[in-house]
């Protein structure tokens, strides 16, 4: 069980529109994709603090033992969340990035295929895990991460995304509670 602080410790201001700190880049990384660039949010200290507090507030009640960050932008949110909630952090990575024995899963993306890995000994069976990624679009990566972690015996108690693109309906593929700090409907 985690030593997570009470969720009320993370009550962020709700009147700040974090979308104005996120730059959109058309046709990146492929034609027809609108990329939501969080680097502009990250470099604004106040906006990043508010975004992090919203994420912590959204998942604190789940009382995770571990936060699992999906490579690579998911690490950016997962690390401060693990620190704020008093729990450990593990990394879900691309092939060849983790030492030792790993467990992997292949999955489809909206514009190709991918594979993610986790170290075989990263999770003890039954540990309460929340998976974090920067963006939920079609749900393929998050769904794969859930399947991957379940192969280890993890108890996936929730998932969170800094940004959710609701019109792509990725939430419908996710079978655990999901928190999104910022949503776009277009």
C-alpha positions as CSV (number, residue, x, y, z in Angstrom):
1,X,0.0,0.0,0.0
2,X,1.2,3.4,-0.8
3,X,2.0,6.3,1.6
4,X,0.1,8.6,-0.8
5,X,-1.0,12.0,0.7
6,X,-4.6,12.8,0.9
7,X,-6.0,13.8,-2.5
8,X,-7.1,17.2,-1.2
9,X,-3.4,18.1,-1.0
10,X,-3.4,18.4,-4.8
11,X,-6.4,20.6,-5.5
12,X,-5.2,22.7,-8.4
13,X,-6.8,25.9,-9.7
14,X,-9.6,25.0,-12.1
15,X,-9.9,28.4,-13.9
16,X,-6.7,28.1,-15.8
17,X,-7.0,27.0,-19.5
18,X,-4.0,24.8,-20.0
19,X,-4.8,24.4,-23.7
20,X,-3.4,27.9,-24.4
21,X,0.0,26.5,-23.4
22,X,0.0,23.6,-25.8
23,X,1.2,24.2,-29.4
24,X,-0.4,22.2,-32.2
25,X,1.6,21.2,-35.3
26,X,-0.2,20.0,-38.4
27,X,1.0,17.0,-40.4
28,X,3.5,15.8,-37.8
29,X,4.8,13.1,-37.6
30,X,2.8,12.1,-40.6
31,X,0.4,13.7,-43.1
32,X,-3.0,14.2,-41.6
33,X,-1.9,14.0,-38.0
34,X,-2.3,17.1,-35.7
35,X,0.5,16.9,-33.1
36,X,-0.1,18.3,-29.6
37,X,3.3,19.6,-28.5
38,X,3.5,19.6,-24.7
39,X,7.0,21.2,-24.7
40,X,5.4,24.6,-24.7
41,X,3.4,23.6,-21.6
42,X,6.5,22.1,-19.9
43,X,8.6,25.2,-20.3
44,X,6.0,27.4,-18.5
45,X,6.6,26.8,-14.8
46,X,3.2,27.8,-13.6
47,X,1.2,26.0,-16.3
48,X,3.3,22.8,-15.7
49,X,2.8,23.0,-12.0
50,X,-1.0,23.3,-12.5
51,X,-1.0,20.4,-15.0
52,X,1.0,18.2,-12.6
53,X,-1.3,19.1,-9.7
54,X,-4.4,18.2,-11.8
55,X,-2.9,14.8,-12.7
56,X,-2.0,14.2,-9.0
57,X,-5.5,15.2,-7.9
58,X,-7.1,13.0,-10.5
59,X,-5.3,9.8,-9.5
60,X,-4.5,10.2,-5.8
61,X,-7.6,8.5,-4.6
62,X,-6.6,5.3,-6.4
63,X,-3.6,5.0,-4.1
64,X,-1.2,3.4,-6.5
65,X,1.9,1.5,-5.4
66,X,3.6,2.3,-8.8
67,X,3.2,4.7,-11.6
68,X,4.1,3.3,-15.0
69,X,5.2,5.8,-17.5
70,X,5.0,5.1,-21.3
71,X,8.1,6.1,-23.3
72,X,9.0,8.8,-23.6
73,X,6.7,11.7,-23.0
74,X,4.8,9.6,-20.4
75,X,8.0,9.6,-18.3
76,X,7.7,13.4,-18.0
77,X,4.4,13.2,-16.2
78,X,4.9,9.9,-14.4
79,X,8.1,10.9,-12.5
80,X,6.7,14.0,-10.7
81,X,3.4,12.1,-10.0
82,X,5.3,9.2,-8.4
83,X,7.2,11.7,-6.3
84,X,4.0,13.7,-5.3
85,X,2.1,10.5,-4.5
86,X,4.9,8.8,-2.6
87,X,5.1,5.7,-4.8
88,X,7.6,4.1,-7.2
89,X,7.8,4.6,-10.9
90,X,8.5,2.1,-13.6
91,X,9.2,2.6,-17.3
92,X,7.4,1.1,-20.3
93,X,10.0,1.3,-23.1
94,X,10.6,0.6,-26.8
95,X,12.7,-2.4,-27.7
96,X,16.4,-2.5,-26.7
97,X,16.1,0.3,-24.1
98,X,15.9,-1.8,-20.9
99,X,18.6,-4.0,-19.4
100,X,17.9,-7.5,-18.2
101,X,15.1,-9.8,-19.2
102,X,12.0,-8.0,-20.5
103,X,8.4,-8.9,-21.3
104,X,7.0,-7.3,-24.5
105,X,3.8,-6.9,-26.5
106,X,3.3,-5.8,-30.1
107,X,0.4,-3.5,-31.1
108,X,-1.0,-1.4,-33.9
109,X,-0.9,2.4,-34.1
110,X,-3.1,4.6,-36.2
111,X,-0.1,4.9,-38.6
112,X,1.9,1.8,-38.1
113,X,3.0,-0.8,-35.6
114,X,5.0,-0.7,-32.4
115,X,6.3,-2.8,-29.5
116,X,6.8,-2.0,-25.9
117,X,8.7,-3.7,-23.1
118,X,8.9,-3.8,-19.3
119,X,11.6,-5.4,-17.2
120,X,10.5,-8.9,-16.1
121,X,11.0,-8.1,-12.4
122,X,9.6,-4.5,-12.4
123,X,6.3,-5.4,-10.7
124,X,5.4,-7.7,-7.9
125,X,2.1,-9.6,-8.6
126,X,-0.8,-7.7,-7.2
127,X,0.9,-4.3,-7.0
128,X,-1.5,-1.4,-7.7
129,X,-0.4,0.4,-10.9
130,X,-1.6,3.5,-12.6
131,X,-0.3,3.9,-16.2
132,X,0.6,7.4,-17.5
133,X,1.0,8.7,-21.0
134,X,1.1,12.2,-22.4
135,X,-1.7,11.7,-25.0
136,X,-4.7,9.4,-25.4
137,X,-5.7,9.3,-29.1
138,X,-7.0,6.0,-30.5
139,X,-6.0,4.1,-27.3
140,X,-3.7,1.6,-29.0
141,X,-0.6,2.3,-26.9
142,X,-2.5,2.6,-23.6
143,X,-4.4,-0.6,-24.3
144,X,-1.1,-2.4,-25.1
145,X,0.5,-1.1,-21.9
146,X,-2.5,-2.4,-19.8
147,X,-2.2,-5.9,-21.5
148,X,1.6,-5.9,-21.0
149,X,1.4,-5.0,-17.3
150,X,-1.3,-7.6,-16.7
151,X,1.1,-10.2,-18.1
152,X,3.3,-9.4,-15.0
153,X,0.4,-9.9,-12.5
154,X,0.0,-6.2,-11.9
155,X,-3.3,-4.9,-10.6
156,X,-4.1,-2.0,-13.1
157,X,-6.2,0.3,-11.0
158,X,-6.3,3.2,-13.5
159,X,-4.7,5.1,-16.3
160,X,-4.2,8.8,-16.9
161,X,-3.3,11.0,-19.8
162,X,-2.2,14.6,-19.8
163,X,-4.2,15.2,-23.0
164,X,-7.2,13.2,-24.3
165,X,-8.5,13.6,-27.9
166,X,-12.1,12.6,-27.2
167,X,-13.2,12.5,-30.9
168,X,-10.8,9.5,-31.5
169,X,-12.6,7.5,-28.9
170,X,-9.5,5.9,-27.4
171,X,-11.3,5.8,-24.0
172,X,-13.6,3.2,-25.3
173,X,-10.7,0.7,-25.6
174,X,-9.6,1.2,-22.1
175,X,-11.1,-1.1,-19.5
176,X,-9.8,0.7,-16.4
177,X,-10.8,4.1,-14.8
178,X,-9.2,6.9,-16.9
179,X,-8.4,10.4,-15.9
180,X,-7.5,13.2,-18.4
181,X,-6.1,16.5,-17.3
182,X,-6.9,18.3,-20.7
183,X,-9.4,17.2,-23.3
184,X,-10.0,18.2,-26.9
185,X,-13.3,17.4,-28.6
186,X,-12.4,18.4,-32.2
